[in-house]
Amino acid sequence: QADLMEFGGVSAQAGGSLRLSCSSSGVIESSVCMGWYREVPGKEREAVAILDKSGRTTYKDSVKGRFTISQDNAKNTLYLEMNSLKPEDTAMYYCAADIRLWLCNKTPDGRNWFQLSYEFNYWGQGTQVTVSS
């Protein structure tokens, strides 16, 4: 059983918008680093965006300016607002959360840990996003 639950994955037209939600009683509220990943069959899971408790965000280059990660503490929910959707955004999207801040930080040589590691303790089961041209 997954610790987190994603909602909002549907089919959309290129150029359209979707908002994904991720919730779980207590997990989001107690986590200090949260993120969204996506996976296409036959390819490695890739990091999309992360958010830490201070509100600092980091995005995969191909989604910068189009996607926004945010959190609603009152609702214990993590969001991913997706605009200007492209067919290459088609994937299964997963939310992740952890109490360890280093997952939201950079390595000594300046790389983003969330793009190198899948070590989040809490994961959702995924929600499918399909973007047609």
C-alpha positions in Angstrom: 0.0 0.0 0.0 1.4 3.4 -1.0 2.0 6.0 1.6 0.9 8.8 -0.7 -2.0 9.1 -3.2 -1.9 11.1 -6.4 -4.9 12.5 -8.2 -5.5 14.4 -11.4 -3.9 12.4 -14.1 -6.0 12.4 -17.3 -5.7 12.9 -21.0 -5.1 16.5 -22.3 -4.3 18.2 -25.6 -0.9 19.8 -26.2 -0.9 23.3 -24.9 -3.4 22.5 -22.2 -3.1 22.4 -18.4 -3.5 19.9 -15.7 -3.1 20.0 -11.9 -1.9 16.9 -10.1 -2.5 16.5 -6.4 -0.8 14.3 -3.8 -2.1 13.7 -0.3 -1.7 11.5 2.7 -2.6 12.0 6.3 0.4 13.2 8.1 3.1 12.4 5.6 3.1 15.7 3.6 2.8 17.7 6.8 5.8 16.0 8.4 8.1 16.0 5.4 10.8 18.5 4.7 11.5 17.5 1.1 8.8 16.7 -1.4 8.8 16.1 -5.1 7.3 14.8 -8.3 8.9 12.2 -10.6 7.7 10.7 -13.9 8.3 7.5 -15.7 7.7 6.2 -19.2 7.8 2.5 -19.9 11.2 1.4 -20.9 12.9 4.5 -19.5 14.4 5.4 -16.2 12.2 7.4 -13.7 13.2 11.0 -13.9 12.9 13.9 -11.5 10.5 16.7 -12.4 10.4 19.1 -9.4 11.1 19.4 -5.7 10.0 21.6 -2.9 11.5 21.9 0.6 9.9 23.3 3.8 11.4 26.7 3.2 9.6 27.0 -0.1 12.6 26.6 -2.2 11.9 24.9 -5.5 14.0 23.2 -8.2 12.8 22.0 -11.6 14.0 19.8 -14.4 15.1 22.1 -17.2 12.5 20.9 -19.7 9.6 21.9 -17.4 10.9 25.2 -16.1 8.4 28.0 -16.7 5.7 25.5 -17.4 5.3 23.5 -14.2 4.9 24.7 -10.7 5.2 22.6 -7.5 3.4 23.9 -4.4 2.1 22.7 -1.0 -1.0 23.4 0.9 -0.2 22.7 4.5 -3.8 23.0 5.7 -4.9 20.3 3.3 -1.7 18.2 3.7 -1.5 18.2 -0.1 1.3 18.6 -2.6 0.5 19.9 -6.1 2.0 20.0 -9.5 0.5 22.6 -11.8 1.3 21.7 -15.4 0.8 24.3 -18.2 1.7 24.4 -21.9 1.7 20.6 -21.9 3.7 18.8 -24.6 3.3 15.2 -25.9 6.7 14.5 -24.3 5.2 15.2 -20.9 3.2 12.0 -21.3 4.2 9.7 -18.4 3.1 8.1 -15.1 3.7 10.8 -12.5 4.6 9.9 -8.9 4.8 12.1 -5.8 7.5 11.5 -3.2 8.2 12.8 0.3 10.9 12.5 3.0 12.0 13.9 6.3 15.6 14.2 5.1 16.4 17.7 3.7 19.5 16.6 1.8 17.3 15.1 -0.9 16.4 18.7 -1.7 19.9 20.0 -1.7 22.9 20.0 -4.0 25.9 17.7 -4.1 29.4 19.2 -3.3 29.9 19.6 -7.0 26.6 21.4 -7.6 24.4 18.7 -8.9 20.8 18.2 -7.6 20.4 15.2 -5.3 16.8 14.7 -6.4 18.0 14.1 -9.9 20.6 11.5 -8.7 18.7 9.7 -6.0 15.3 7.9 -5.7 15.8 7.5 -1.9 12.6 9.1 -0.8 10.9 7.0 1.9 7.4 7.8 0.8 5.9 7.3 -2.7 2.6 7.3 -4.3 1.3 4.7 -6.7 1.3 7.0 -9.7 -1.2 8.8 -11.9 -1.1 8.7 -15.7 -0.9 11.8 -17.7 -1.3 11.5 -21.5 -0.8 14.5 -23.8 -1.9 14.3 -27.4 -0.8 16.5 -30.2 
